[in-house]
């Protein structure tokens, strides 16, 4: 499953963002995409039903910093190495990886917004509404319009 999500994450490029073969500088402007109210309401209901006390981000996702890490935090232009587990709200793991490196600007919006909340050595759980994850499209192991839960350890900024 790891290969599916790695491919899916890589395909979730933002328009105008820089890729490795792109010679334009990365735009480190903060992501401003906000989830629709219907998605944030559904996400909040899920968290409440599970008794999860998470912090709300103004863009519509929730998070729990398990460990803040230390040092400088990454930006959307950073290349990072992470360990992660991705789950559906029913607890089904759809992907995981260890020691995987990505350019943050190449990932789903929720990762671009959430990973910079911790420094290397930090750990965070992200609760992402569909519009900050994979949206309405079905993906291998992920039904369209799914709320996704990611446990992410930021190993290092490369």
Backbone as JSON, one array per atom type, in Angstrom:
{
  "sequence": "XXXXXXXXXXXXXXXXXXXXXXXXXXXXXXXXXXXXXXXXXXXXXXXXXXXXXXXXXXXXXXXXXXXXXXXXXXXXXXXXXXXXXXXXXXXXXXXXXXXXXXXXXXXXXXXXXXXXXXXXXXXXXXXXXXXXXXXXXXXXXXXXXXXXXXXXXXXXXX",
  "N": [[0.81, -1.19, 0.0], [2.04, 1.15, 0.56], [3.34, 2.14, -1.73], [1.18, 3.01, -3.28], [0.11, 5.22, -1.84], [2.35, 6.87, -1.65], [2.65, 7.47, -4.34], [0.18, 8.74, -4.72], [0.39, 10.91, -2.95], [2.49, 12.26, -4.16], [1.28, 13.0, -6.52], [-0.41, 14.95, -5.73], [0.17, 17.67, -6.28], [0.44, 21.19, -5.85], [-0.92, 23.7, -7.92], [1.37, 25.67, -9.61], [3.35, 25.28, -7.76], [6.73, 24.41, -6.91], [8.51, 21.8, -8.41], [10.94, 19.12, -8.38], [12.12, 19.14, -10.89], [11.47, 21.57, -11.8], [12.51, 24.81, -12.48], [11.83, 27.18, -11.3], [11.8, 29.23, -8.35], [10.67, 27.94, -5.19], [7.52, 28.83, -3.91], [7.08, 30.1, -0.89], [4.81, 30.97, 0.33], [2.23, 30.92, 2.7], [-0.17, 28.3, 2.84], [-3.48, 28.88, 1.94], [-5.88, 27.67, 1.56], [-9.08, 26.77, 2.59], [-11.14, 24.47, 4.3], [-14.52, 23.56, 3.46], [-17.38, 24.51, 5.44], [-19.17, 22.4, 5.93], [-17.52, 20.14, 5.83], [-15.73, 20.66, 7.96], [-17.48, 20.63, 10.08], [-18.37, 17.95, 10.05], [-15.93, 16.71, 10.6], [-15.38, 17.71, 13.17], [-17.53, 16.56, 14.55], [-16.82, 13.84, 14.34], [-14.41, 13.85, 15.87], [-15.42, 14.65, 18.38], [-17.14, 12.49, 18.9], [-15.33, 10.47, 19.38], [-14.04, 11.38, 21.56], [-11.74, 12.9, 21.27], [-9.43, 15.35, 21.94], [-8.51, 17.79, 20.14], [-6.63, 20.4, 18.51], [-8.05, 23.06, 16.73], [-7.41, 24.22, 13.48], [-7.44, 27.22, 11.63], [-7.82, 26.77, 8.95], [-9.34, 24.52, 8.73], [-8.62, 21.95, 9.49], [-7.74, 19.6, 12.1], [-5.49, 19.03, 14.85], [-3.09, 17.24, 16.88], [-0.36, 17.86, 18.72], [2.01, 15.7, 19.61], [4.63, 15.65, 20.34], [6.76, 18.39, 20.27], [9.27, 18.53, 19.04], [12.54, 19.84, 18.14], [14.45, 22.76, 17.24], [14.62, 24.4, 14.02], [11.55, 24.78, 12.23], [10.04, 23.1, 9.43], [9.31, 24.5, 6.16], [6.88, 25.02, 3.54], [8.49, 24.72, 1.37], [10.41, 22.96, 2.11], [12.25, 19.86, 2.1], [11.5, 16.89, 3.57], [12.01, 14.18, 5.9], [10.05, 11.55, 7.0], [8.24, 9.4, 9.28], [5.25, 7.64, 9.04], [1.72, 6.91, 9.51], [-1.25, 6.31, 7.9], [-4.72, 6.51, 8.35], [-8.18, 5.54, 8.01], [-11.29, 6.85, 9.3], [-12.55, 4.7, 10.47], [-10.55, 3.27, 11.55], [-9.05, 1.69, 9.87], [-5.96, 1.05, 8.46], [-4.55, 2.6, 5.71], [-2.14, 3.18, 4.64], [1.42, 3.33, 5.27], [4.67, 4.44, 6.23], [8.24, 4.48, 6.59], [11.01, 6.44, 7.25], [10.69, 7.96, 4.92], [11.16, 10.3, 2.34], [10.07, 13.51, 1.26], [9.25, 16.35, -0.8], [7.66, 18.96, 0.73], [5.94, 20.66, -0.7], [4.94, 19.02, -2.62], [2.97, 17.47, -1.62], [-0.26, 16.47, -0.21], [-2.55, 19.05, 0.74], [-3.15, 19.16, 3.51], [-0.92, 17.98, 4.71], [1.04, 19.78, 3.93], [0.27, 21.96, 5.41], [0.16, 20.99, 8.03], [2.54, 19.54, 8.84], [4.59, 21.53, 9.16], [4.01, 22.44, 11.73], [5.48, 21.2, 13.64], [8.86, 20.57, 14.77], [12.0, 19.01, 13.74], [12.24, 15.7, 15.06], [9.84, 15.88, 16.22], [6.36, 14.98, 16.71], [3.15, 14.47, 15.36], [-0.41, 14.3, 15.14], [-2.59, 14.44, 12.52], [-5.81, 15.44, 11.59], [-7.66, 15.33, 8.9], [-9.91, 17.05, 6.77], [-11.78, 16.13, 3.81], [-11.25, 18.01, 1.65], [-8.71, 18.93, 2.18], [-7.25, 16.74, 1.87], [-7.68, 14.08, -0.13], [-10.0, 14.77, -1.43], [-13.03, 14.39, -3.39], [-12.4, 12.2, -4.97], [-12.1, 8.69, -5.36], [-9.45, 6.78, -4.07], [-6.87, 4.27, -4.15], [-7.77, 2.17, -1.59], [-8.88, 4.28, -0.21], [-11.87, 5.74, 0.2], [-13.7, 8.2, -1.71], [-14.14, 11.57, -0.49], [-13.27, 11.15, 2.14], [-12.54, 11.55, 5.6], [-9.35, 11.83, 6.9], [-6.8, 10.38, 8.97], [-3.64, 11.03, 10.12], [-0.73, 9.88, 11.62], [2.25, 11.31, 12.25], [5.74, 11.37, 12.34], [8.24, 13.67, 12.38], [11.22, 13.2, 11.12], [13.52, 14.47, 10.08], [14.64, 17.56, 8.56], [15.64, 17.74, 5.33]],
  "CA": [[0.0, 0.0, 0.0], [2.92, 2.31, 0.66], [3.6, 2.69, -3.06], [0.0, 3.72, -3.73], [-0.01, 6.52, -1.2], [3.49, 7.69, -2.08], [2.29, 7.97, -5.66], [-0.93, 9.68, -4.57], [0.9, 12.12, -2.33], [3.3, 12.95, -5.15], [0.39, 13.55, -7.54], [-1.2, 16.03, -5.15], [0.93, 18.92, -6.41], [-0.29, 22.44, -5.95], [-0.64, 24.45, -9.14], [2.33, 26.74, -9.43], [4.41, 24.96, -6.8], [7.93, 23.97, -7.59], [8.9, 20.41, -8.34], [12.38, 18.96, -8.48], [12.56, 19.47, -12.24], [11.04, 22.93, -12.07], [13.61, 25.72, -12.17], [11.36, 28.37, -10.59], [11.92, 29.07, -6.9], [9.47, 27.53, -4.47], [6.77, 29.92, -3.28], [6.89, 29.72, 0.51], [3.61, 31.59, 0.85], [1.4, 30.0, 3.47], [-1.36, 27.76, 2.18], [-4.66, 29.6, 2.43], [-7.08, 26.9, 1.26], [-9.89, 26.44, 3.77], [-12.15, 23.44, 4.09], [-15.89, 24.04, 3.6], [-17.97, 24.34, 6.77], [-19.77, 21.06, 6.06], [-16.45, 19.2, 6.14], [-15.2, 20.91, 9.3], [-18.51, 20.19, 11.02], [-18.29, 16.48, 10.09], [-14.68, 16.37, 11.27], [-15.57, 18.02, 14.59], [-18.42, 15.53, 15.08], [-16.01, 12.63, 14.49], [-13.51, 14.03, 17.02], [-16.24, 14.64, 19.6], [-17.66, 11.13, 19.14], [-14.22, 9.64, 19.84], [-13.44, 12.0, 22.74], [-10.4, 13.4, 20.92], [-9.25, 16.77, 22.21], [-7.55, 18.28, 19.15], [-6.61, 21.84, 18.24], [-8.6, 23.44, 15.43], [-6.68, 25.18, 12.67], [-8.4, 28.08, 10.92], [-8.03, 26.26, 7.59], [-10.35, 23.47, 8.76], [-8.17, 20.65, 9.98], [-7.45, 19.53, 13.53], [-4.22, 18.36, 15.09], [-2.59, 17.05, 18.23], [1.1, 17.78, 18.75], [2.41, 14.75, 20.65], [5.96, 16.1, 20.74], [7.04, 19.51, 19.37], [10.58, 18.47, 18.4], [13.39, 20.99, 18.45], [15.12, 23.38, 16.11], [13.8, 25.11, 13.03], [10.44, 24.04, 11.64], [10.08, 23.12, 7.97], [8.37, 25.33, 5.4], [6.31, 24.29, 2.41], [9.57, 24.49, 0.41], [11.36, 22.01, 2.67], [12.21, 18.44, 1.85], [11.5, 16.3, 4.9], [11.94, 12.73, 6.06], [9.03, 11.26, 7.99], [7.6, 8.11, 9.51], [3.82, 7.98, 9.11], [0.66, 5.93, 9.34], [-2.5, 6.92, 7.46], [-5.88, 5.68, 8.67], [-9.54, 6.03, 7.83], [-11.93, 7.06, 10.6], [-12.94, 3.41, 11.06], [-9.34, 2.66, 12.09], [-8.35, 0.93, 8.85], [-4.73, 1.64, 7.95], [-4.47, 2.52, 4.26], [-0.75, 3.33, 4.22], [2.4, 3.7, 6.27], [6.02, 4.52, 5.69], [9.28, 4.76, 7.56], [12.18, 7.03, 6.61], [10.29, 8.39, 3.59], [11.44, 11.72, 2.11], [9.18, 14.21, 0.32], [9.18, 17.8, -0.81], [6.32, 19.27, 1.27], [5.11, 21.29, -1.72], [4.43, 17.98, -3.51], [2.05, 16.64, -0.86], [-1.62, 16.97, -0.01], [-2.57, 20.32, 1.47], [-3.13, 18.95, 4.96], [0.47, 17.74, 5.13], [1.76, 21.04, 3.74], [-0.12, 22.86, 6.49], [0.31, 20.38, 9.34], [3.9, 19.14, 9.22], [5.36, 22.67, 9.69], [3.65, 22.75, 13.12], [6.46, 20.57, 14.51], [10.26, 20.61, 14.36], [12.58, 17.66, 13.69], [12.09, 14.95, 16.3], [8.47, 16.07, 16.67], [5.34, 14.02, 16.33], [1.85, 15.13, 15.27], [-1.52, 13.6, 14.51], [-3.41, 15.34, 11.71], [-7.17, 15.02, 11.25], [-7.85, 16.12, 7.69], [-11.15, 16.95, 6.02], [-11.52, 15.7, 2.43], [-10.69, 19.02, 0.75], [-7.28, 19.1, 2.48], [-6.65, 15.42, 1.66], [-7.84, 13.63, -1.52], [-11.24, 15.27, -2.0], [-14.1, 13.44, -3.72], [-11.95, 11.08, -5.79], [-11.67, 7.45, -4.72], [-8.05, 6.41, -4.24], [-6.72, 2.89, -3.66], [-7.91, 2.03, -0.15], [-9.43, 5.5, 0.39], [-13.08, 6.2, -0.48], [-13.83, 9.64, -1.92], [-14.68, 12.4, 0.59], [-12.92, 10.57, 3.44], [-11.73, 12.22, 6.62], [-8.17, 11.0, 7.08], [-6.03, 10.58, 10.2], [-2.24, 10.71, 9.91], [0.26, 10.0, 12.69], [3.48, 11.65, 11.53], [6.95, 11.71, 13.06], [9.16, 14.4, 11.52], [12.55, 12.69, 11.43], [14.49, 15.54, 9.82], [14.52, 18.41, 7.38], [16.8, 17.36, 4.5]],
  "C": [[0.85, 1.26, 0.0], [3.13, 2.95, -0.7], [2.41, 3.46, -3.59], [-0.06, 5.12, -3.14], [1.15, 7.42, -1.56], [3.18, 8.29, -3.44], [1.17, 9.0, -5.57], [-0.47, 10.99, -3.97], [1.7, 12.94, -3.35], [2.43, 13.6, -6.22], [-0.41, 14.74, -7.04], [-0.44, 17.35, -5.17], [-0.01, 20.12, -6.45], [0.06, 23.1, -7.27], [0.32, 25.57, -8.82], [3.42, 26.44, -8.42], [5.59, 24.4, -7.55], [8.17, 22.49, -7.38], [10.4, 20.32, -8.49], [12.9, 19.34, -9.86], [12.17, 20.88, -12.65], [12.14, 23.88, -11.62], [13.15, 26.98, -11.45], [11.5, 28.15, -9.09], [10.59, 28.66, -6.28], [8.82, 28.76, -3.85], [6.43, 29.49, -1.86], [5.68, 30.38, 1.15], [2.76, 30.54, 1.57], [0.19, 29.55, 2.66], [-2.58, 28.43, 2.79], [-5.96, 28.87, 2.13], [-7.79, 26.55, 2.57], [-10.92, 25.39, 3.39], [-13.53, 24.05, 4.22], [-16.45, 23.71, 4.99], [-18.58, 22.95, 6.96], [-18.71, 20.02, 6.42], [-15.91, 19.41, 7.56], [-16.2, 20.48, 10.37], [-18.47, 18.66, 11.17], [-17.03, 16.02, 10.82], [-14.79, 16.6, 12.78], [-16.48, 16.98, 15.24], [-17.68, 14.21, 15.29], [-15.13, 12.74, 15.73], [-14.28, 13.97, 18.34], [-16.73, 13.24, 19.93], [-16.59, 10.19, 19.67], [-13.55, 10.22, 21.09], [-12.03, 12.52, 22.51], [-10.36, 14.9, 21.12], [-8.14, 17.3, 21.31], [-7.7, 19.78, 18.98], [-7.15, 22.1, 16.85], [-7.67, 24.42, 14.75], [-7.7, 25.95, 11.86], [-8.69, 27.6, 9.51], [-8.95, 25.05, 7.55], [-9.87, 22.1, 9.15], [-7.92, 20.75, 11.48], [-6.14, 18.78, 13.71], [-3.95, 18.22, 16.58], [-1.08, 16.93, 18.1], [1.46, 16.87, 19.93], [3.79, 15.09, 21.2], [6.35, 17.21, 19.77], [8.35, 19.4, 18.6], [11.42, 19.67, 18.81], [14.1, 21.48, 17.21], [14.13, 24.08, 15.2], [12.7, 24.2, 12.49], [10.53, 24.12, 10.12], [9.09, 24.14, 7.4], [7.83, 24.48, 4.26], [7.38, 23.99, 1.36], [10.59, 23.47, 0.9], [11.16, 20.6, 2.13], [12.4, 17.8, 3.21], [11.53, 14.78, 4.83], [11.01, 12.45, 7.22], [8.81, 9.76, 8.15], [6.12, 8.44, 9.63], [2.94, 6.74, 9.01], [-0.59, 6.72, 8.96], [-3.66, 5.98, 7.7], [-7.17, 6.37, 8.25], [-10.15, 6.2, 9.22], [-12.42, 5.77, 11.24], [-11.73, 2.64, 11.61], [-8.54, 1.85, 11.08], [-7.11, 1.69, 8.38], [-4.7, 1.49, 6.44], [-3.04, 2.68, 3.77], [0.13, 3.62, 5.43], [3.76, 3.73, 5.6], [7.0, 4.88, 6.78], [10.5, 5.29, 6.82], [11.91, 7.49, 5.19], [10.54, 9.89, 3.45], [10.54, 12.28, 1.01], [9.54, 15.69, 0.31], [7.78, 18.15, -0.33], [5.4, 19.86, 0.21], [4.53, 20.27, -2.7], [3.34, 17.14, -2.86], [0.67, 17.25, -0.76], [-1.58, 18.21, 0.9], [-2.49, 20.15, 2.98], [-1.73, 18.68, 5.49], [1.28, 19.03, 4.99], [1.5, 22.0, 4.9], [0.23, 22.3, 7.87], [1.73, 20.05, 9.75], [4.71, 20.33, 9.73], [4.97, 23.1, 11.12], [4.61, 22.1, 14.12], [7.86, 20.71, 13.92], [10.79, 19.18, 14.29], [12.58, 16.99, 15.07], [10.68, 15.05, 16.85], [7.53, 15.04, 16.1], [3.98, 14.71, 16.4], [0.83, 14.17, 14.7], [-2.36, 14.64, 13.8], [-4.75, 14.68, 11.42], [-7.6, 15.91, 10.1], [-9.22, 15.94, 7.06], [-10.82, 16.62, 4.56], [-10.84, 16.75, 1.55], [-9.22, 19.32, 1.02], [-6.53, 17.77, 2.38], [-6.83, 15.06, 0.18], [-9.17, 14.03, -2.15], [-12.22, 14.16, -2.34], [-13.65, 12.22, -4.52], [-11.59, 9.88, -4.94], [-10.2, 7.24, -5.04], [-7.92, 4.96, -3.77], [-6.74, 2.84, -2.13], [-8.53, 3.23, 0.55], [-10.69, 5.91, -0.39], [-13.08, 7.72, -0.65], [-14.5, 10.31, -0.72], [-14.42, 11.82, 1.98], [-12.19, 11.59, 4.32], [-10.56, 11.28, 6.87], [-7.42, 11.38, 8.36], [-4.6, 10.13, 9.9], [-1.45, 10.91, 11.2], [1.59, 10.18, 11.99], [4.58, 11.99, 12.52], [7.86, 12.43, 12.07], [10.58, 14.01, 11.93], [13.58, 13.81, 11.26], [14.03, 16.4, 8.64], [15.79, 18.14, 6.58], [17.47, 18.57, 3.89]]
}
